[in-house]
Every structure is written in structure tokens, then in C-alpha cells.
Amino acid sequence: MPSLPTGVLSSTAAKAVVVVAFVAVGGVAAAQIGVIDGMMSSEDAEALDQVPDGVDSVAAIDGSILEEDVSERLYATAYNATVRQELEAEESEENETEMRRSSPAEMVPANLTAALDEAENESGLDPRAVDEVVVFSQERNFSQQDYAGAVVHADWNESAVVAAASNSSDSEYENTTVEGVTVYKPVENETEEDEMTFGAPDPEEWIAVLDDGQYAFGTDEAVNDTIQVEVGNADPVDGDLRTAFEETRDGYVRYAQRSQNVNVTRINQTMGQRTGLNVTAYAQAYNDLHVTAGSYYLTEDSLGFESRTLTNSTDTARDVEDLTQGFISIQAGAIQNETIENELRSAEVTRDGTTVTVTRETSVETAEKLLRWFGSAVNEEQTGDSGAEPVA
């Protein structure tokens, strides 16, 4: 799934937007180990119609995920399994040494409501007022400026958005218009010295007011392209990327990303030399991938994830299917925990012509067990204590 362009959004309400995405993809780092990938169901993203054509990735997030009880529940479980354990360990150490130290963990809110309140206090914008976010980007080479942005539909006041951008970036913003659309961009500062830079210079970061409660954030080119779509001078995202996105299952998070070709010879020289394996066939198979799309959803009693990999040939699809099943088997066999092993093996891998689909659903209770296991694993890595009890 494409990541949020937090560097691009740093001069906007980044914290509020990131909170939405943070909770949407599981609310915890457990998602990073491929155990919990999923969330819930929603309607199609209207903001997608404001994203310019020609992008290589889109990800739509439904802000109503923050109102779900399961989000609060998983946040609390993750907090207890990680932050609270760390605080208790620090308190025990302080009792032994009779020393009192401030801890970064003390700054972490103990529940989701407090986390959202903190995001609002720091940014001036309430993340609970977000209806939807669509993040998009375009692949660029080293010599080109970055291209990334986000369209946000939220019940936010325009002046509050600009104030949040100014406060988070320590920059003043001036307003102008592009095609009749109000645009805010940083005031240019006089440079004292010319600094040596490599590659393309950093692009300006703009904010555009597309409509009441509708904003575009991102690099100047990305925001300008979004404006052209909004006023009817350019087409919204279309083609295979949009088709792949729209064919994904409805969910609180939906995404589509076009595959980028790799240099087969170079990959074999580097990775092949390190591993001693001829990886040419794998690199060539990767180049035959087309688009990967997926969704995160919630059924009545479980979290779900569905990923669809579109390839350019049946042979490649067969390879992807075999490699995916093999990877799941190897990963499950390497985990010394029955709950996680069973969870990994429950993933269903199917192929239909040139498309490979991976589906996994996890009960909320099992998700909580996985979070507790992950917290124990993190604690063990940090403290060197191997006495953490396994999660049944």
C-alpha cells in the first residue's frame, strides 16, 4: 500500500491526517509484520474524482474509521501491550535506583480519544472532522522534483488549515489564485548563502481550497494538476489504475499502485552476489507485474484484508501464486507461536487467469492476541528479557 507523503504534508495538517491513516491500517506496528492488515467497509471515495490522471498510486482512507468501537479497542490493546509495559518496566527500574526520569512513553495518550484530542490540540484541526483522504503520487527519477499530494474532505475552517500549515512548517503563507481557485503557498525567504544541492530542488508545498471543506495538499505540480481537474481543464485518474482501484472490495482503506520496472541485470549483480543465487527469473517476473490493489475492511465480527495482483501473463500469475504460498508457509513455519502461525496459514491465495488474490480475515479477539504477542516481542528485543509469556 502506498504510504502517506508525510514530507509533502508537513506544512499542512499532517498530524491530523496521519492519525486517520494510523488507525486505519491497524493503529499499531503489528501491521508491519503482516499479521493485521485490515479494516472495514465504506462507500466509494468521492475525492478520487479530483485526483489527476497519470499518477502511479492512490490510497483512499475513510475518516469514519475513527468512530468505530474496534479502533478504540485495538488502540487500547496496543497501548497496554507496548507503552504501558515500557512504563511499568521504567517504574520498576526507578524504584530500584530511587531515580526519577522523564520518559517519552509518558507522552503517549492512553486511549484513542485522548490521541485524537492531542492531535487536535497540536494541529488546531480535529481529525474526527475528516470525511475522506485520498493520497496520490507519481514515480520520479532522481533529477526530477517529487510529485505527491492528498485531497482531503473535512469539516475544517480554511483559516485554521492555513494556521496549522504555518505552525507546523514555521513558514508564512500567502494566498493567490490559480484558475480561480484559492491557493496558499509559502512566502519565499531570501537565502543568505547558496547551498550545494544534489538532484532536483525541493518543490514548493501548496494548499488549494477546492471547495468548502475540500482541500488539496502537496507539491506545487501535484496541487496545480488537481486544480486543473477541479476546474475541468484536465481528466481525473483513469485507466488501469482506476479500474483496479474500483474493482477492490469496499473498505475503510482502499489502494492501487502501478508496478515499477527494475533493472534485471543490476538486481542480479547486487542481490545475486550477496545470496549466491541467480535471481534473474524473479526480477523478470517482477517486471511482468502490472498493478497491485487492495482493501482493508470490517465484517460483523472480524478484520479483513484483500489484495489483488494483476500481472501481464498467466505464467507470471502462476509464479506469483506459488511464491506467495511458499512465502506464507516459510514465514508461518519460522514463527514459534501457534496463534500467529495459524493466522498466517489462514490466508487464502487464489488465481484467476492473470490475477492473484490474497484474502485474510481475523477476528477482533485474535487481533488483540497478536497485538499482545507483538508487544511482548518488542519488549523482549528492547530489554533482552526472553521470559515473555507466549500468546496462546
Legacy VTK file of the C-alpha trace (Angstrom):
# vtk DataFile Version 3.0
C-alpha trace
ASCII
DATASET POLYDATA
POINTS 392 float
0.000 0.000 0.000
1.385 3.417 -0.873
2.414 5.437 2.117
1.238 8.870 3.103
3.569 11.574 1.759
4.234 12.989 5.229
7.136 15.050 3.945
4.813 16.734 1.487
2.130 17.211 4.120
4.481 18.507 6.798
3.376 22.058 6.126
-0.287 21.154 6.447
-2.476 19.349 8.934
-0.165 16.355 8.699
-0.724 15.119 12.205
-4.477 15.110 11.867
-4.360 13.305 8.535
-1.758 10.801 9.699
-3.848 9.925 12.754
-6.639 8.865 10.422
-4.290 6.670 8.395
-2.520 5.368 11.509
-5.714 3.975 12.959
-6.979 2.902 9.564
-4.171 0.436 8.955
-4.454 -1.189 12.331
-3.417 1.507 14.744
-0.298 -0.416 15.718
3.023 -1.512 14.328
1.741 -5.085 14.184
0.505 -4.319 10.684
4.141 -4.026 9.649
4.798 -7.710 10.322
1.947 -8.735 8.070
-0.257 -10.074 10.839
-3.011 -7.484 10.938
-3.650 -5.739 7.669
-7.249 -4.912 7.813
-10.152 -2.695 8.499
-13.609 -2.045 7.353
-16.269 -1.121 4.788
-17.243 2.194 3.227
-18.590 3.890 0.133
-16.506 4.779 -2.904
-14.147 7.718 -2.442
-15.615 10.865 -3.993
-12.268 12.632 -3.672
-10.839 10.221 -6.243
-12.564 12.279 -8.936
-10.301 15.204 -8.010
-7.039 13.243 -8.361
-5.179 13.969 -11.623
-4.593 11.305 -14.251
-1.123 9.895 -14.773
-0.386 9.112 -11.108
1.183 5.786 -10.170
-0.524 5.202 -6.838
-3.677 6.171 -4.972
-4.887 5.307 -1.491
-8.277 6.306 -0.116
-8.997 6.444 3.623
-12.480 6.786 5.095
-12.335 9.020 8.175
-15.336 7.331 9.792
-12.980 4.585 10.899
-12.206 6.782 13.890
-15.784 6.368 15.082
-15.617 2.581 15.141
-15.500 0.847 18.538
-12.954 -1.629 17.207
-10.492 1.219 16.592
-10.703 2.267 20.248
-10.428 -1.352 21.311
-7.331 -2.127 19.255
-5.666 1.134 20.252
-6.144 0.291 23.932
-4.786 -3.211 23.419
-1.750 -1.892 21.565
-1.116 0.720 24.265
-1.291 -1.841 27.056
0.966 -4.237 25.179
3.676 -1.695 24.402
3.628 1.682 26.153
2.210 0.502 29.464
4.715 -2.364 29.614
7.524 0.098 28.994
6.263 2.476 31.678
5.936 -0.345 34.219
9.446 -1.522 33.424
10.807 2.000 33.849
8.923 2.452 37.131
10.397 -0.787 38.437
13.893 0.342 37.473
13.377 3.728 39.131
12.202 2.067 42.352
15.416 0.091 42.442
17.653 3.089 41.767
15.483 5.709 43.511
15.867 7.927 40.466
13.083 9.683 38.610
13.427 10.214 34.881
11.037 11.640 32.347
10.049 9.161 29.659
8.857 9.674 26.072
6.344 6.904 26.739
4.568 9.158 29.221
3.646 11.445 26.337
1.700 8.723 24.515
-2.078 9.028 25.105
-3.575 6.004 26.848
-6.653 5.808 24.632
-7.759 6.751 21.134
-9.971 9.615 22.261
-7.031 11.225 24.044
-4.825 10.660 20.986
-7.322 12.408 18.741
-7.710 15.240 21.244
-3.935 15.664 21.307
-3.777 15.737 17.500
-6.435 18.449 17.505
-4.665 20.461 20.202
-1.332 20.319 18.383
-2.597 20.958 14.857
-5.692 23.031 15.546
-7.697 20.653 13.372
-9.954 17.849 14.567
-9.123 14.551 12.794
-12.653 13.361 13.613
-13.929 16.011 11.184
-12.259 14.171 8.268
-14.676 12.542 5.834
-12.087 11.079 3.480
-8.478 11.372 2.378
-7.060 10.315 -0.975
-3.272 10.246 -1.175
-1.580 10.045 -4.578
1.906 10.110 -6.044
3.844 9.765 -9.250
7.170 7.988 -9.592
10.006 10.320 -10.488
13.712 9.825 -11.118
16.488 11.498 -9.162
16.709 14.515 -11.446
13.000 15.333 -11.218
11.100 17.072 -8.462
8.915 15.000 -6.181
5.268 14.656 -7.122
2.855 13.769 -4.334
-0.296 15.109 -2.804
-3.516 14.455 -0.964
-7.116 15.518 -1.380
-8.835 15.915 1.991
-12.555 16.339 2.584
-13.018 17.588 6.130
-15.168 19.998 8.076
-12.198 22.285 8.673
-12.125 26.068 8.642
-9.928 27.483 5.886
-8.063 29.867 8.181
-7.439 27.031 10.659
-5.932 24.907 7.895
-3.552 27.682 6.885
-2.654 28.354 10.528
-1.891 24.662 11.050
0.331 24.657 7.977
2.169 27.763 9.113
2.686 26.468 12.660
3.938 23.045 11.610
6.332 24.371 8.965
7.452 27.608 10.648
6.619 29.374 7.393
4.320 32.202 6.494
1.793 31.537 3.755
0.495 33.932 1.167
-2.613 33.415 -0.898
-3.065 33.720 -4.621
-5.363 32.185 -7.191
-4.847 29.562 -9.880
-7.690 29.150 -12.374
-9.904 30.986 -9.899
-9.039 28.560 -7.087
-7.556 29.968 -3.872
-4.033 28.688 -3.296
-1.779 29.176 -0.289
1.960 28.798 -0.710
4.980 29.574 1.483
6.376 33.079 1.332
9.744 32.982 -0.359
12.612 33.792 2.013
15.816 35.436 0.898
18.652 32.942 1.021
21.790 34.085 2.781
24.046 31.637 1.004
23.669 29.326 -1.903
23.705 25.764 -0.633
25.044 22.912 -2.712
22.242 20.516 -3.578
22.086 17.260 -5.475
19.282 16.271 -7.781
16.202 18.381 -8.328
15.451 21.220 -5.897
12.687 20.681 -3.372
9.316 21.712 -4.795
7.069 24.229 -3.098
4.299 22.796 -0.965
0.886 24.226 -1.712
-2.587 24.186 -0.214
-5.556 24.646 -2.539
-9.141 25.262 -1.441
-11.066 23.182 -3.963
-14.451 23.790 -2.357
-15.991 24.329 1.057
-14.311 21.734 3.275
-12.283 20.293 0.370
-8.517 20.815 0.248
-5.571 19.688 -1.830
-2.156 19.444 -0.160
1.150 18.594 -1.761
3.888 19.606 -4.127
3.150 22.561 -6.354
2.868 20.466 -9.519
0.584 17.894 -7.914
-1.703 20.546 -6.443
-1.776 22.508 -9.701
-2.767 19.346 -11.586
-5.508 18.738 -9.030
-6.807 22.256 -9.622
-6.893 21.652 -13.385
-9.042 18.578 -12.777
-11.324 20.514 -10.429
-11.993 23.290 -12.962
-12.466 20.862 -15.850
-9.243 21.523 -17.744
-7.860 18.011 -17.172
-9.171 14.495 -16.608
-9.202 12.682 -13.255
-7.249 9.483 -12.679
-8.396 6.808 -15.113
-7.235 3.746 -16.973
-5.898 0.545 -15.447
-5.067 2.146 -12.105
-8.600 3.413 -11.550
-10.125 0.175 -12.802
-8.004 -1.808 -10.354
-8.995 0.543 -7.535
-12.713 0.364 -8.288
-12.634 -3.424 -8.529
-11.280 -3.738 -4.991
-13.640 -4.650 -2.199
-15.262 -1.714 -0.374
-13.248 -0.847 2.706
-12.122 1.888 5.015
-8.788 1.784 3.219
-8.505 1.075 -0.496
-5.449 1.426 -2.680
-3.983 0.759 -6.105
-0.357 1.024 -7.144
1.272 0.557 -10.508
4.373 -1.648 -10.535
7.682 -0.066 -11.472
10.206 -1.918 -13.608
13.557 -2.881 -12.130
16.935 -3.306 -13.814
17.190 -7.098 -14.081
20.936 -7.121 -14.743
21.664 -4.784 -11.844
19.439 -6.695 -9.428
21.173 -9.952 -10.298
24.592 -8.359 -9.843
23.814 -6.983 -6.392
21.350 -9.374 -4.793
22.690 -12.341 -6.707
26.217 -11.715 -5.485
25.076 -11.385 -1.880
22.909 -14.510 -1.921
24.767 -16.653 -4.404
21.518 -17.188 -6.285
20.533 -16.348 -9.832
17.592 -14.036 -9.249
17.143 -13.031 -12.886
13.954 -15.050 -13.248
12.430 -13.452 -10.169
13.356 -9.943 -11.325
11.894 -10.613 -14.759
8.711 -11.916 -13.152
8.513 -8.741 -11.060
8.719 -6.665 -14.226
5.746 -8.577 -15.567
3.557 -7.393 -12.696
1.029 -4.732 -13.615
-0.980 -3.221 -10.765
-1.463 -4.196 -7.127
-4.707 -3.153 -5.468
-6.339 -3.966 -2.176
-8.716 -3.050 0.586
-8.968 -3.205 4.357
-12.442 -3.846 5.715
-14.524 -4.954 8.687
-17.159 -7.640 8.674
-19.596 -8.119 11.536
-17.009 -9.811 13.732
-13.621 -9.679 12.004
-10.992 -7.552 10.344
-10.314 -8.329 6.720
-7.713 -7.689 4.025
-7.853 -8.422 0.321
-5.013 -7.841 -2.125
-5.170 -8.353 -5.878
-2.023 -8.513 -8.017
-2.653 -8.001 -11.725
0.065 -9.442 -13.941
0.710 -9.309 -17.665
0.692 -13.058 -18.254
-0.734 -16.301 -16.916
2.769 -17.707 -16.372
3.710 -14.770 -14.157
0.454 -15.130 -12.243
1.275 -18.775 -11.577
4.728 -17.768 -10.324
3.242 -15.110 -8.054
0.720 -17.601 -6.682
3.428 -20.194 -5.970
5.822 -17.660 -4.446
3.103 -16.191 -2.230
2.025 -19.569 -0.929
5.645 -20.544 -0.368
6.438 -17.336 1.480
3.424 -17.746 3.755
4.451 -21.323 4.535
8.055 -20.359 5.291
7.018 -17.389 7.421
4.481 -19.436 9.371
6.968 -22.217 9.972
9.539 -19.792 11.339
7.165 -18.304 13.955
7.221 -20.094 17.286
3.691 -19.098 18.185
0.645 -21.176 17.402
-1.776 -18.248 17.154
0.337 -16.363 14.640
1.251 -19.496 12.714
-2.430 -20.395 12.321
-3.238 -16.811 11.395
-0.640 -16.751 8.636
-1.695 -20.122 7.277
-5.331 -18.960 7.172
-4.534 -16.560 4.340
-6.231 -17.724 1.148
-4.272 -17.436 -2.112
-6.209 -17.872 -5.364
-5.577 -17.196 -9.048
-7.995 -16.239 -11.784
-6.190 -16.006 -15.113
-3.594 -13.253 -14.752
-4.812 -12.035 -11.342
-3.683 -13.377 -7.963
-5.785 -12.612 -4.894
-4.771 -12.937 -1.255
-7.517 -12.747 1.360
-7.247 -12.902 5.123
-9.825 -12.302 7.853
-9.014 -12.093 11.562
-11.393 -11.971 14.496
-11.006 -8.960 16.764
-10.137 -11.286 19.650
-7.335 -12.873 17.627
-6.125 -9.434 16.558
-5.818 -8.487 20.224
-3.813 -11.657 20.907
-1.496 -10.769 18.055
-1.013 -7.269 19.405
-0.128 -8.609 22.824
2.350 -11.012 21.251
3.892 -8.229 19.232
4.194 -6.073 22.363
5.951 -8.888 24.180
8.307 -9.372 21.242
9.167 -5.652 21.187
9.715 -5.623 24.926
11.964 -8.669 24.689
14.028 -7.055 21.936
14.448 -3.826 23.935
15.230 -5.395 27.292
16.830 -8.666 26.295
14.319 -10.442 28.510
13.332 -13.733 26.929
10.866 -14.527 29.646
7.836 -13.016 27.972
4.937 -15.439 28.014
3.808 -16.655 24.601
0.328 -15.726 23.462
-1.976 -18.695 23.141
LINES 1 393
392 0 1 2 3 4 5 6 7 8 9 10 11 12 13 14 15 16 17 18 19 20 21 22 23 24 25 26 27 28 29 30 31 32 33 34 35 36 37 38 39 40 41 42 43 44 45 46 47 48 49 50 51 52 53 54 55 56 57 58 59 60 61 62 63 64 65 66 67 68 69 70 71 72 73 74 75 76 77 78 79 80 81 82 83 84 85 86 87 88 89 90 91 92 93 94 95 96 97 98 99 100 101 102 103 104 105 106 107 108 109 110 111 112 113 114 115 116 117 118 119 120 121 122 123 124 125 126 127 128 129 130 131 132 133 134 135 136 137 138 139 140 141 142 143 144 145 146 147 148 149 150 151 152 153 154 155 156 157 158 159 160 161 162 163 164 165 166 167 168 169 170 171 172 173 174 175 176 177 178 179 180 181 182 183 184 185 186 187 188 189 190 191 192 193 194 195 196 197 198 199 200 201 202 203 204 205 206 207 208 209 210 211 212 213 214 215 216 217 218 219 220 221 222 223 224 225 226 227 228 229 230 231 232 233 234 235 236 237 238 239 240 241 242 243 244 245 246 247 248 249 250 251 252 253 254 255 256 257 258 259 260 261 262 263 264 265 266 267 268 269 270 271 272 273 274 275 276 277 278 279 280 281 282 283 284 285 286 287 288 289 290 291 292 293 294 295 296 297 298 299 300 301 302 303 304 305 306 307 308 309 310 311 312 313 314 315 316 317 318 319 320 321 322 323 324 325 326 327 328 329 330 331 332 333 334 335 336 337 338 339 340 341 342 343 344 345 346 347 348 349 350 351 352 353 354 355 356 357 358 359 360 361 362 363 364 365 366 367 368 369 370 371 372 373 374 375 376 377 378 379 380 381 382 383 384 385 386 387 388 389 390 391
